[in-house]
């Protein structure tokens, strides 16, 4: 099955680790914005469950970037990431009628599908085609923007390398919070932990990255 929409194509790599993306400047409170987003998301998902193709397309466009970023960081291969990301949304379409709201954001369910598809890929391939180190570093550096200095591009590459050295649980939380820009609640739902536990993993992960980077200085 192929979704008849153009895929967003962006260079994928570590973003600024100083914190999640800053909220917009709208005068609404964070709680109001979160509630509005949840309501809009629920309406869209319900329309998709009823077979509305435009709703399915809207979900694809909304979440493709997040899914691709996660898959790329797990597989380190652009070709594999594109293939597996497509399979995530094929599986999503097949599972929408069975989807039930359980107090978790939709992205947590989608993230679980992505985890399974990555696992299927790794089991099926055994060995995966990966980008070489120079290409991986270039992908990371590209996210600094076309006018970034060599120092800024190198820093991005160092952050990505440090991220890969963290324990799995810490790395997963850092990826969800800073690469996929999930909220604390969304991250907790995605990994099946309390928000307090996620905060601790996040703090340990950031401290671990600082330690790794300081050793390399």
ZIHU-V578474 format. One record per backbone hydrogen bond with DSSP energy under -0.5 kcal/mol. CO is the residue of the C=O (numbers start at 0). NH is the residue of the N-H. If there is no record, write none. Layout:
CO/NH
CO/NH
This chain:
2/4
7/9
15/18
28/32
29/33
30/34
31/35
32/36
33/37
34/38
35/39
36/40
37/41
38/42
39/43
40/44
41/45
42/46
43/47
44/48
45/49
46/51
47/50
50/52
51/55
52/56
53/57
54/58
55/59
56/60
57/61
58/62
59/63
62/66
63/67
64/68
65/69
66/70
67/71
68/72
69/73
70/74
71/75
75/130
76/80
77/81
78/82
79/83
80/84
81/85
82/86
83/87
84/88
85/89
86/90
87/91
88/92
89/93
90/94
91/95
92/95
94/97
94/98
95/98
104/107
104/108
105/109
106/110
107/111
108/112
109/113
110/114
111/115
112/116
113/117
114/118
115/119
116/120
117/121
118/122
119/123
120/124
121/125
124/126
127/129
131/135
132/136
133/137
134/138
135/139
136/140
137/141
138/142
139/142
140/143
141/144
144/147
148/152
149/153
150/154
151/155
152/156
153/157
154/158
155/159
156/160
157/161
158/162
159/163
160/164
161/164
162/165
166/170
167/171
168/172
169/173
170/174
171/175
172/176
173/177
173/178
174/178
174/179
175/181
182/186
183/187
184/188
185/189
186/190
187/191
187/192
193/197
194/198
195/199
196/200
197/201
198/202
199/203
200/204
201/205
202/206
203/207
204/208
205/209
206/210
207/211
208/212
209/213
210/214
211/215
212/216
